[in-house]
């Protein structure tokens, strides 16, 4: 009798475990990852945001709660506002060029070329190489004394250029490196979007006499709108947070004219130990990235609604014939 009672208790327990089996498997997989994220990223990020409301100069001093003074100082100091504005327009410029170059590269990748797998790999190599290593290669080209480009200029009888002392050239090489680094990832995502467009739409357009340009305009581009929304948002978020290129190519020079906000945060936190301003700048940048992302997403979804033709509900033949059949019965 006791064994029978134990069996009856085990059966409901097994049924419960069977019902929640997927949830348990998901919890076993996700909970450790979530805990690691909290330790490595979640708590440090929250702590950095909280620091924005304190005045704290390193571990030798005690934090002093000062409310919004750091945020007021941020917007009253041209060093921070210029760095913020430079991050926004530089990130926008890099995003536009990267998306345009990536789309052109995706069109080439989508062609039936010989060895296109190798060709695609070449485009993606910059995205997976370490920034520290590739920026050093750039610096070899840009060295003032024995750089590759300056040696070519000397051979042509031209004066060598001191790239590090020119704001224009500094911005130019930061943009060139950022585009070179990001165009491969953008091209692969564009390529996935191109291959997801229904081929029957191209066949219908060809029957209607559409050329290559009209196919691209009326078939390809509308079919890429969901991919475009994703790729613009992700690339813009990454471009606004440009940091390593500035650190290794110009180091913020000359005289801070190529500093971006993330580089300024790094200097406040690790050079000047002004942890309060670093936290306030981080919170401001996070809010700006969120606002820009939400605004673009809302604009994109509204644009899709305007260009989408609403479908009118079609009444089935049975529903239309039913009242007619009732009326004939009444007449009979």
BATIKE-133020 format. One record per residue: residue number from 1; chain; x, y, z of N, C-alpha, C in turn. Coordinates in steps of 0.001 Angstrom, whole numbers, padded with zeros to 6 digits. Layout:
% residues N
nr	kette	nxx	nyy	nzz	caxx	cayy	cazz	cxx	cyy	czz
NUM	A	X	Y	Z	X	Y	Z	X	Y	Z
...
This chain:
% residues 332
nr	kette	nxx	nyy	nzz	caxx	cayy	cazz	cxx	cyy	czz
1	A	000822	-001215	000000	000000	000000	000000	000850	001258	000000
2	A	001923	001237	000794	002801	002421	000835	003455	002659	-000513
3	A	003902	001558	-001193	004523	001703	-002506	003539	002270	-003523
4	A	002297	001830	-003425	001285	002346	-004357	001051	003830	-004136
5	A	001078	004255	-002865	000904	005680	-002577	002058	006516	-003114
6	A	003270	005990	-003003	004444	006702	-003527	004377	006816	-005046
7	A	003917	005761	-005698	003784	005815	-007154	002774	006871	-007578
8	A	001659	006940	-006829	000645	007948	-007166	001192	009362	-006982
9	A	002082	009556	-006002	002676	010885	-005797	003700	011212	-006890
10	A	004436	010201	-007355	005467	010433	-008365	004871	010771	-009723
11	A	003745	010181	-010038	003155	010402	-011355	002789	011868	-011589
12	A	002091	012543	-010639	001816	013974	-010858	003087	014805	-010956
13	A	004126	014442	-010165	005385	015190	-010225	006029	015046	-011597
14	A	006026	013849	-012154	006592	013644	-013480	005801	014398	-014542
15	A	004479	014420	-014363	003655	015165	-015324	003957	016660	-015267
16	A	004134	017171	-014036	004462	018596	-013905	005798	018921	-014550
17	A	006791	018046	-014299	008107	018264	-014903	008023	018171	-016421
18	A	007196	017267	-016917	007042	017139	-018361	006412	018365	-018984
19	A	005431	018945	-018245	004779	020147	-018772	005729	021333	-018845
20	A	006597	021456	-017846	007510	022602	-017773	008930	022240	-018198
21	A	009064	021206	-018998	010389	020761	-019414	011110	021832	-020222
22	A	010410	022445	-021173	011030	023475	-022002	011453	024682	-021167
23	A	010603	025049	-020197	010942	026194	-019346	012164	025899	-018483
24	A	012273	024664	-017984	013423	024296	-017165	014706	024296	-017988
25	A	014627	023764	-019208	015808	023760	-020076	016240	025192	-020390
26	A	015253	026055	-020672	015570	027453	-020952	016195	028138	-019746
27	A	015684	027828	-018548	016232	028437	-017331	017671	027978	-017087
28	A	017930	026679	-017315	019290	026164	-017122	020268	026835	-018073
29	A	019828	027140	-019278	020712	027769	-020263	020867	029267	-020006
30	A	019764	029948	-019692	019771	031409	-019653	020238	031980	-018317
31	A	019898	031318	-017202	020235	031879	-015893	021735	032074	-015709
32	A	022604	031084	-016031	024047	031348	-015895	024532	032492	-016781
33	A	024009	032561	-018007	024404	033655	-018899	023956	035003	-018333
34	A	022745	035040	-017774	022246	036285	-017200	023074	036714	-016000
35	A	023479	035758	-015171	024313	036081	-014009	025673	036614	-014438
36	A	026255	036000	-015458	027536	036491	-015976	027375	037906	-016522
37	A	026266	038149	-017244	026024	039491	-017774	025877	040513	-016651
38	A	025187	040138	-015573	025032	041055	-014447	026378	041419	-013841
39	A	027246	040424	-013664	028537	040669	-013030	029458	041461	-013946
40	A	029500	041088	-015224	030465	041676	-016153	029979	043010	-016698
41	A	028680	043128	-016965	028182	044326	-017655	027064	045039	-016906
42	A	026098	044303	-016379	024912	044933	-015798	025209	045826	-014613
43	A	025811	045265	-013557	026122	046049	-012368	027147	047165	-012635
44	A	028226	046914	-013407	029146	048018	-013717	028479	049159	-014482
45	A	027580	048819	-015407	026880	049866	-016154	025993	050691	-015233
46	A	025224	050016	-014384	024366	050725	-013444	025197	051563	-012476
47	A	026313	051033	-012012	027194	051769	-011121	027766	053002	-011800
48	A	028106	052867	-013082	028614	054019	-013820	027572	055114	-013966
49	A	026314	054725	-014199	025256	055725	-014301	025038	056429	-012961
50	A	025076	055667	-011875	024880	056257	-010547	026003	057237	-010227
51	A	027219	056954	-010702	028350	057852	-010442	028125	059256	-010998
52	A	027255	059364	-012007	026993	060671	-012595	026406	061676	-011620
53	A	025847	061206	-010511	025258	062092	-009515	026203	062357	-008340
54	A	027461	061932	-008492	028435	062108	-007415	029675	062831	-007934
55	A	030367	063459	-007005	031700	063985	-007278	032699	063050	-006600
56	A	033503	062371	-007427	034395	061349	-006879	035672	061313	-007712
57	A	036772	061606	-007098	038058	061614	-007780	038858	060412	-007292
58	A	038588	059254	-007885	039363	058068	-007587	039082	057484	-006217
59	A	039885	056478	-005866	039689	055750	-004617	040228	056497	-003407
60	A	041024	057547	-003627	041601	058287	-002499	040598	059234	-001858
61	A	039468	059453	-002472	038473	060399	-001971	037158	059666	-001753
62	A	036286	060252	-000965	034955	059680	-000729	033953	060332	-001665
63	A	032981	059575	-002184	031993	060156	-003093	031152	061227	-002390
64	A	030870	062295	-003123	030065	063402	-002607	028861	063576	-003519
65	A	027657	063390	-002970	026436	063492	-003772	026173	064951	-004130
66	A	026099	065248	-005432	025957	066644	-005891	024763	066812	-006831
67	A	023836	065885	-006827	022636	065961	-007656	023005	066045	-009140
68	A	022558	067107	-009838	022720	067201	-011291	023866	068137	-011690
69	A	024775	068413	-010809	025856	069359	-011118	026737	068858	-012260
70	A	027012	067560	-012294	027839	067026	-013386	027162	067187	-014738
71	A	025849	067023	-014777	025125	067162	-016034	025086	068626	-016482
72	A	024945	069540	-015520	024989	070966	-015850	026369	071344	-016369
73	A	027400	070833	-015721	028768	071112	-016169	029007	070549	-017565
74	A	028397	069412	-017861	028566	068791	-019182	028092	069741	-020283
75	A	026892	070299	-020120	026329	071133	-021177	026876	072561	-021151
76	A	027536	072958	-020075	028154	074288	-020026	029612	074284	-020472
77	A	030197	073094	-020621	031603	072985	-020996	031699	072646	-022480
78	A	032297	073514	-023288	032374	073225	-024737	033198	071994	-025071
79	A	034078	071568	-024187	034853	070352	-024458	033924	069150	-024609
80	A	032920	069071	-023744	031993	067940	-023778	030954	068099	-024881
81	A	030418	069297	-025041	029399	069494	-026082	029997	069324	-027480
82	A	031233	069793	-027678	031881	069595	-028980	032143	068119	-029241
83	A	032570	067394	-028195	032809	065959	-028351	031504	065222	-028655
84	A	030412	065648	-028007	029114	065028	-028264	028657	065280	-029694
85	A	028739	066541	-030121	028323	066885	-031482	029199	066181	-032520
86	A	030500	066064	-032231	031408	065373	-033145	031057	063887	-033226
87	A	030668	063298	-032117	030256	061883	-032131	029019	061682	-032995
88	A	028065	062633	-032923	026809	062477	-033657	027029	062608	-035164
89	A	027690	063709	-035582	027823	063894	-037033	028851	062933	-037634
90	A	029880	062589	-036879	030845	061617	-037379	030220	060229	-037476
91	A	029409	059864	-036466	028710	058585	-036524	027720	058525	-037673
92	A	027003	059640	-037918	026083	059671	-039050	026796	059546	-040384
93	A	027932	060234	-040523	028703	060162	-041769	029224	058749	-042010
94	A	029772	058139	-040982	030290	056773	-041115	029150	055807	-041457
95	A	027981	055990	-040839	026852	055100	-041104	026389	055198	-042554
96	A	026264	056424	-043072	025787	056607	-044452	026760	055980	-045450
97	A	028062	056253	-045274	029049	055715	-046214	029132	054199	-046099
98	A	029096	053678	-044869	029189	052235	-044672	028002	051513	-045299
99	A	026794	052053	-045111	025612	051402	-045671	025623	051464	-047191
100	A	026045	052610	-047756	026112	052728	-049209	027146	051790	-049812
101	A	028349	051775	-049232	029399	050884	-049735	029032	049418	-049514
102	A	028408	049117	-048368	028001	047743	-048101	026924	047261	-049061
103	A	025997	048145	-049417	024946	047767	-050363	025528	047504	-051748
104	A	026460	048354	-052173	027114	048140	-053465	027900	046824	-053464
105	A	028602	046553	-052357	029345	045295	-052253	028400	044093	-052247
106	A	027234	044234	-051604	026262	043131	-051578	025714	042848	-052975
107	A	025491	043896	-053767	025047	043691	-055146	026081	042910	-055947
108	A	027375	043222	-055732	028425	042476	-056416	028486	041027	-055934
109	A	028325	040832	-054604	028358	039478	-054052	027196	038630	-054557
110	A	026082	039270	-054874	024894	038538	-055295	024951	038117	-056752
111	A	025962	038595	-057469	026108	038217	-058872	026711	036826	-058983
112	A	026382	036104	-060052	026951	034752	-060236	028405	034811	-060694
113	A	029303	035151	-059759	030719	035285	-060074	031470	034014	-059690
114	A	032586	033777	-060346	033426	032634	-060022	034179	032918	-058719
115	A	034163	031953	-057805	034865	032109	-056540	034246	033157	-055633
116	A	032908	033273	-055653	032262	034313	-054861	032376	034050	-053361
117	A	032568	032782	-052948	032784	032503	-051526	034064	033143	-051016
118	A	035133	033036	-051794	036398	033680	-051436	036249	035198	-051459
119	A	035506	035698	-052432	035279	037133	-052553	034519	037675	-051340
120	A	033520	036917	-050884	032767	037340	-049694	033642	037317	-048449
121	A	034515	036338	-048350	035410	036248	-047185	036340	037444	-047105
122	A	036835	037893	-048245	037737	039054	-048267	037030	040289	-047719
123	A	035770	040465	-048081	035029	041623	-047599	034837	041583	-046090
124	A	034707	040383	-045524	034382	040264	-044103	035614	040189	-043210
125	A	036804	039988	-043766	038018	039867	-042954	038244	041083	-042054
126	A	038086	042337	-042529	038312	043481	-041632	037412	043487	-040403
127	A	036214	042930	-040513	035280	042955	-039385	035717	042042	-038249
128	A	036512	041022	-038533	036888	040058	-037506	038333	040229	-037043
129	A	039078	041133	-037649	040452	041378	-037221	040468	042365	-036052
130	A	041480	042262	-035215	041574	043110	-034022	041843	044551	-034419
131	A	041135	045474	-033774	041300	046889	-034077	042708	047371	-033744
132	A	043285	046860	-032659	044632	047275	-032269	045628	046964	-033377
133	A	045518	045773	-033962	046461	045368	-035001	046256	046166	-036287
134	A	045010	046306	-036709	044749	046982	-037985	045035	048478	-037919
135	A	044794	049121	-036774	045133	050536	-036659	046640	050752	-036685
136	A	047411	049789	-036171	048870	049901	-036266	049331	049807	-037709
137	A	048652	048995	-038507	048963	048942	-039939	048662	050294	-040589
138	A	047545	050906	-040203	047224	052232	-040713	048297	053238	-040310
139	A	048769	053144	-039081	049796	054085	-038614	051112	053900	-039363
140	A	051401	052672	-039805	052598	052456	-040625	052465	053216	-041941
141	A	051286	053230	-042502	051057	053986	-043730	051126	055483	-043484
142	A	050698	055931	-042287	050572	057355	-042008	051741	057933	-041224
143	A	052803	057184	-041017	053942	057699	-040264	054520	058937	-040949
144	A	054851	059951	-040151	055302	061223	-040716	056662	061111	-041389
145	A	057536	060242	-040887	058899	060156	-041407	059039	059079	-042490
146	A	058704	057841	-042142	058903	056736	-043074	057603	056034	-043433
147	A	056494	056759	-043376	055217	056163	-043747	055145	055860	-045228
148	A	054339	054864	-045588	054235	054445	-046980	053720	055579	-047855
149	A	052700	056270	-047393	052107	057337	-048207	053082	058500	-048359
150	A	053759	058878	-047282	054718	059979	-047365	055917	059611	-048232
151	A	056344	058358	-048217	057427	057930	-049096	057017	058046	-050561
152	A	055751	057718	-050848	055250	057874	-052218	055229	059355	-052603
153	A	054803	060212	-051664	054786	061648	-051938	056192	062182	-052176
154	A	057166	061714	-051401	058554	062137	-051594	059072	061701	-052957
155	A	058736	060495	-053362	059174	060011	-054669	058567	060817	-055806
156	A	057387	061390	-055574	056725	062224	-056580	057175	063677	-056501
157	A	058104	063981	-055576	058592	065345	-055426	057691	066238	-054590
158	A	056772	065650	-053816	055855	066422	-052975	056356	066466	-051538
159	A	055853	067430	-050797	056202	067547	-049388	055429	066512	-048569
160	A	056103	065871	-047601	055379	064912	-046742	054358	065625	-045865
161	A	053326	064904	-045498	052234	065459	-044693	052331	064907	-043277
162	A	052250	065800	-042288	052197	065381	-040891	050720	065177	-040558
163	A	050249	063961	-040709	048828	063659	-040602	048288	063964	-039208
164	A	049106	063739	-038175	048637	063885	-036801	048362	065336	-036421
165	A	048884	066290	-037166	048689	067702	-036844	047617	068366	-037704
166	A	046886	067582	-038453	045833	068115	-039322	044486	067556	-038882
167	A	043558	068449	-038545	042222	068010	-038115	041488	067334	-039269
168	A	041554	067935	-040449	040849	067380	-041598	041324	065992	-041971
169	A	042645	065821	-042028	043180	064507	-042359	042906	063507	-041241
170	A	042932	063955	-039998	042626	063062	-038891	041215	062516	-038982
171	A	040235	063406	-039225	038847	062980	-039392	038721	062069	-040606
172	A	039420	062421	-041681	039344	061628	-042911	039791	060191	-042667
173	A	040917	060005	-041999	041426	058646	-041786	040594	057883	-040767
174	A	039998	058577	-039810	039081	057896	-038886	037864	057368	-039643
175	A	037319	058181	-040547	036166	057755	-041342	036552	056602	-042263
176	A	037714	056717	-042923	038155	055661	-043838	038318	054339	-043092
177	A	038967	054391	-041937	039169	053155	-041177	037834	052585	-040704
178	A	036932	053425	-040208	035643	052946	-039692	034825	052304	-040797
179	A	034830	052906	-041985	034089	052331	-043110	034729	051014	-043537
180	A	036062	050993	-043635	036766	049763	-044008	036474	048644	-043019
181	A	036355	048984	-041743	036105	047994	-040698	034664	047474	-040726
182	A	033713	048334	-041073	032308	047956	-040939	031606	047554	-042210
183	A	032245	047786	-043379	031537	047546	-044632	031285	046059	-044855
184	A	032149	045171	-044352	031959	043743	-044564	030725	043205	-043868
185	A	030529	043580	-042595	029341	043139	-041880	028073	043679	-042496
186	A	028103	044963	-042903	026927	045549	-043551	026625	044850	-044866
187	A	027666	044506	-045628	027462	043859	-046920	026812	042485	-046761
188	A	027222	041732	-045750	026632	040399	-045555	025156	040482	-045169
189	A	024811	041484	-044355	023402	041632	-043979	022576	042073	-045185
190	A	023116	043024	-045975	022426	043418	-047204	022260	042218	-048134
191	A	023309	041386	-048208	023247	040208	-049080	022140	039257	-048644
192	A	022006	039059	-047339	020918	038212	-046838	019562	038794	-047225
193	A	019435	040119	-047161	018181	040749	-047569	017922	040603	-049052
194	A	018960	040746	-049870	018788	040598	-051314	018332	039195	-051679
195	A	018878	038206	-051013	018519	036826	-051334	017164	036416	-050769
196	A	016605	037252	-049896	015275	036937	-049342	014137	037532	-050169
197	A	014451	038384	-051138	013412	038964	-051993	012896	037883	-052940
198	A	011587	037795	-053071	010956	036755	-053882	011338	036936	-055356
199	A	011854	035869	-055971	012271	035943	-057372	011095	036141	-058314
200	A	009895	035704	-057899	008731	035876	-058774	008405	037347	-058996
201	A	008777	038200	-058032	008552	039634	-058213	009430	040187	-059327
202	A	010669	039705	-059410	011546	040121	-060507	011015	039623	-061852
203	A	010492	038393	-061862	009946	037853	-063104	008731	038653	-063558
204	A	007867	039026	-062597	006700	039836	-062952	007111	041208	-063458
205	A	008124	041805	-062812	008610	043114	-063258	009223	043024	-064644
206	A	009908	041920	-064923	010516	041757	-066249	009448	041588	-067321
207	A	008373	040887	-066988	007266	040738	-067937	006644	042093	-068239
208	A	006562	042957	-067220	006002	044295	-067413	006957	045238	-068116
209	A	008158	044763	-068452	009102	045585	-069199	010015	046429	-068334
210	A	010157	046100	-067064	011015	046880	-066177	012485	046561	-066441
211	A	013309	047600	-066444	014743	047425	-066600	015423	047195	-065259
212	A	016762	047225	-065271	017515	046970	-064044	017240	048038	-062992
213	A	017207	049300	-063420	016992	050384	-062465	015602	050312	-061845
214	A	014592	050043	-062666	013231	049948	-062143	013054	048726	-061240
215	A	013741	047625	-061553	013700	046464	-060662	014300	046811	-059306
216	A	015429	047516	-059354	016072	047908	-058099	015192	048855	-057302
217	A	014543	049784	-057992	013766	050818	-057313	012436	050306	-056783
218	A	011739	049500	-057592	010372	049116	-057231	010253	047704	-056645
219	A	011313	046890	-056752	011248	045529	-056220	012268	045331	-055105
220	A	013533	045631	-055398	014601	045334	-054433	014523	046229	-053202
221	A	014493	047545	-053413	014526	048462	-052272	013310	048319	-051354
222	A	012072	048220	-051880	010942	047980	-050949	011063	046666	-050185
223	A	011647	045632	-050812	011807	044367	-050125	012876	044382	-049050
224	A	013736	045400	-049095	014834	045495	-048122	014517	046411	-046944
225	A	013298	046913	-046850	012980	047866	-045780	013178	047286	-044379
226	A	012712	046061	-044093	012968	045519	-042737	014451	045367	-042443
227	A	015218	044897	-043424	016662	044761	-043236	017297	046128	-043059
228	A	016816	047119	-043818	017388	048464	-043731	017179	049055	-042342
229	A	016012	048842	-041761	015757	049357	-040419	016743	048774	-039407
230	A	016933	047475	-039474	017859	046819	-038544	019293	047294	-038745
231	A	019738	047344	-039985	021140	047642	-040252	021456	049103	-039974
232	A	020506	050000	-040221	020741	051419	-039925	020858	051621	-038413
233	A	019957	051021	-037651	019976	051197	-036192	021261	050639	-035589
234	A	021620	049411	-035965	022811	048801	-035373	024081	049533	-035776
235	A	024195	049932	-037043	025395	050649	-037486	025480	052034	-036870
236	A	024327	052699	-036707	024343	054034	-036109	024751	053968	-034644
237	A	024242	052966	-033917	024635	052813	-032516	026137	052573	-032400
238	A	026662	051702	-033264	028094	051431	-033221	028933	052618	-033650
239	A	028473	053368	-034669	029260	054494	-035180	029296	055651	-034188
240	A	028198	055901	-033478	028189	056985	-032494	029169	056689	-031359
241	A	029393	055413	-031090	030296	055023	-030004	031725	054767	-030487
242	A	032137	055425	-031566	033514	055293	-032066	034500	055673	-030965
243	A	035491	054814	-030761	036473	055081	-029715	037875	054601	-030087
244	A	037999	053328	-030456	039322	052750	-030679	040047	053414	-031834
245	A	039305	053776	-032911	039932	054429	-034044	040568	055743	-033632
246	A	039830	056506	-032814	040340	057798	-032355	041553	057604	-031453
247	A	041493	056617	-030573	042581	056385	-029629	043868	056006	-030341
248	A	043793	055111	-031317	045008	054570	-031920	045489	055345	-033142
249	A	044612	056112	-033790	045028	056843	-034990	045427	058276	-034669
250	A	044584	059016	-033936	044880	060428	-033655	045088	060716	-032179
251	A	044659	059815	-031299	044720	060030	-029848	044018	061327	-029431
252	A	042959	061672	-030177	042193	062873	-029870	042783	064152	-030404
253	A	043981	064122	-030942	044651	065323	-031432	044216	065695	-032839
254	A	044688	066858	-033295	045524	067809	-032544	044700	068685	-031600
255	A	045180	068833	-030409	044585	069700	-029382	043119	069352	-029119
256	A	042815	068055	-029120	041466	067605	-028800	040440	067837	-029885
257	A	040857	068178	-031109	039916	068504	-032175	039297	067271	-032823
258	A	039812	066081	-032521	039192	064854	-033031	038627	063995	-031899
259	A	038514	064570	-030719	037937	063824	-029605	036450	063573	-029829
260	A	036018	062368	-029507	034597	062037	-029492	034204	061766	-028042
261	A	032918	061617	-027797	032445	061560	-026414	032952	060311	-025684
262	A	032993	059172	-026359	033475	057968	-025687	034946	058114	-025321
263	A	035719	058747	-026186	037132	058993	-025869	037247	059949	-024684
264	A	036360	060939	-024611	036357	061872	-023481	036006	061137	-022182
265	A	035052	060218	-022255	034694	059414	-021079	035898	058607	-020611
266	A	036621	058036	-021563	037816	057256	-021217	038853	058136	-020521
267	A	039066	059336	-021026	040044	060243	-020412	039614	060652	-019006
268	A	038324	060970	-018836	037845	061353	-017505	037986	060203	-016512
269	A	037661	058994	-016956	037650	057868	-016035	039020	057315	-015693
270	A	039918	057245	-016700	041175	056532	-016507	042409	057418	-016526
271	A	042276	058633	-017006	043411	059554	-016976	043263	060570	-015849
272	A	042118	061239	-015804	041900	062306	-014822	041206	061807	-013556
273	A	040705	060578	-013564	039980	059992	-012425	038801	060860	-011985
274	A	038197	061539	-012946	036988	062316	-012688	035799	061391	-012957
275	A	035554	060493	-012012	034579	059431	-012226	033152	059952	-012315
276	A	032856	061045	-011636	031513	061614	-011693	031170	062107	-013087
277	A	032094	062856	-013719	031848	063348	-015069	031814	062207	-016074
278	A	032637	061195	-015857	032608	060040	-016748	031251	059336	-016675
279	A	030709	059177	-015467	029400	058558	-015324	028292	059400	-015928
280	A	028346	060720	-015720	027321	061600	-016294	027377	061570	-017820
281	A	028575	061599	-018391	028720	061550	-019849	028206	060229	-020401
282	A	028455	059134	-019689	027970	057828	-020136	026444	057781	-020155
283	A	025823	058337	-019127	024359	058339	-019070	023771	059201	-020180
284	A	024378	060353	-020435	023891	061227	-021514	024015	060529	-022861
285	A	025149	059879	-023100	025327	059175	-024374	024326	058042	-024514
286	A	024072	057297	-023451	023102	056200	-023516	021709	056723	-023848
287	A	021320	057841	-023223	019999	058423	-023496	019897	058904	-024941
288	A	020961	059513	-025462	020943	060001	-026838	020829	058837	-027818
289	A	021570	057763	-027572	021497	056586	-028446	020094	055994	-028419
290	A	019485	055917	-027240	018127	055371	-027130	017132	056259	-027863
291	A	017241	057581	-027688	016308	058504	-028337	016440	058434	-029857
292	A	017674	058443	-030356	017893	058360	-031805	017338	057051	-032357
293	A	017553	055953	-031647	017060	054650	-032100	015540	054619	-032144
294	A	014893	055119	-031094	013429	055119	-031048	012843	056019	-032133
295	A	013427	057204	-032332	012926	058119	-033355	013044	057518	-034745
296	A	014186	056911	-035040	014345	056313	-036368	013399	055128	-036546
297	A	013243	054316	-035505	012350	053161	-035618	010908	053608	-035844
298	A	010469	054630	-035116	009103	055132	-035305	008914	055710	-036698
299	A	009909	056464	-037174	009819	057026	-038524	009761	055913	-039565
300	A	010554	054864	-039368	010582	053762	-040330	009256	053011	-040353
301	A	008683	052744	-039186	007409	052026	-039150	006271	052873	-039725
302	A	006282	054178	-039462	005253	055049	-040051	005390	055109	-041560
303	A	006626	055126	-042048	006852	055127	-043491	006331	053841	-044125
304	A	006528	052707	-043449	006009	051441	-043964	004485	051448	-044016
305	A	003861	052046	-043002	002392	052091	-042998	001857	052971	-044115
306	A	002577	054075	-044403	002111	054965	-045477	002229	054316	-046838
307	A	003255	053498	-047031	003474	052883	-048336	002787	051541	-048492
308	A	002150	051040	-047432	001454	049761	-047508	-000003	049978	-047891
309	A	-000473	049244	-048878	-001859	049360	-049325	-002739	048501	-048423
310	A	-003718	049109	-047723	-004578	048298	-046837	-005479	047367	-047638
311	A	-005617	046169	-047150	-006461	045188	-047806	-007888	045279	-047277
312	A	-008849	045333	-048188	-010245	045390	-047789	-010757	043972	-047549
313	A	-011549	043772	-046505	-012079	042419	-046251	-013024	041991	-047371
314	A	-012790	040791	-047865	-013611	040255	-048956	-014665	039324	-048374
315	A	-015908	039564	-048718	-016991	038713	-048226	-017015	037418	-049025
316	A	-017168	036335	-048327	-017210	035039	-049001	-018528	034874	-049744
317	A	-018494	034013	-050754	-019692	033805	-051573	-020826	033190	-050768
318	A	-020441	032360	-049791	-021474	031703	-048972	-022258	032686	-048142
319	A	-021543	033708	-047563	-022216	034692	-046727	-023116	035584	-047553
320	A	-022694	035869	-048806	-023541	036718	-049653	-024778	035947	-050133
321	A	-024612	034655	-050342	-025738	033867	-050861	-026728	033488	-049774
322	A	-026296	033542	-048507	-027164	033098	-047419	-028410	033970	-047262
323	A	-028295	035306	-047230	-029534	036112	-047125	-030445	035928	-048328
324	A	-029836	035753	-049531	-030643	035550	-050721	-031429	034252	-050615
325	A	-030800	033209	-050077	-031483	031921	-049941	-032627	032040	-048929
326	A	-032396	032810	-047859	-033485	032985	-046863	-034653	033719	-047466
327	A	-034384	034723	-048280	-035483	035492	-048864	-036300	034642	-049813
328	A	-035603	033769	-050585	-036353	032906	-051499	-037223	031896	-050735
329	A	-036703	031447	-049584	-037492	030517	-048774	-038757	031215	-048254
330	A	-038615	032480	-047839	-039767	033203	-047306	-040797	033428	-048395
331	A	-040307	033723	-049601	-041234	033928	-050703	-041994	032656	-051022
332	A	-041276	031503	-050950	-041928	030212	-051219	-042958	029893	-050168
